[in-house]
Amino acid sequence: MPRHAQLPAYQDIVRAEWVDYNGHLRDAFYMLIFSFATDALIDAIGLDDSVRKARGRSIYTLEAHINYLHEIKEGAKVQVQMRVLAHDAKRMHLYLEMFADDRDEPVAAGEQMLLHVDTSGPRAAVFDDDVAARVRALVDAQASLPAAGFAGRVIGLPRPTRT
């Protein structure tokens, strides 16, 4: 994903308490940063805290995948850029890339399947019209971007061959 694209973004700094015994950002904190970025996207599509409370709506994460591409250390300035790869009436397939300092290549990439919910159930709910319109507008604005480089990867080992 080009860093210069006008995409929803989140910025943070790798904190000392997020660093492991190797001096690198601990694997769980990549997800934490992606989670904070997802919160920023949720706000950007019109589901900020006040709207979530007033409407009894929220977003739940159904599935998440992370590709750890490069190590980063305490104090690194990170930026997460996001795009919606696909959506339907209740779900969004979100793609995220994390950049550190002045690197042009991502240090991590992630995908999340998000579900819009009515919190009184909780149960899946169709996006409200205004939110659905913002999601569509975001997808349309990102339509000309190149393919998401690390999307759709499957984890697994090759099956052993029988001899």
Beta strands, then each sheet from edge to edge (+ up, - down):
strand 1: 9-13
strand 2: 57-68
strand 3: 77-87
strand 4: 91-100
strand 5: 108-118
strand 6: 123-124
sheet 1: 1+ 3- 4+ 5- 2+
sheet 2: 1+ 3- 4+ 5- 6+
end
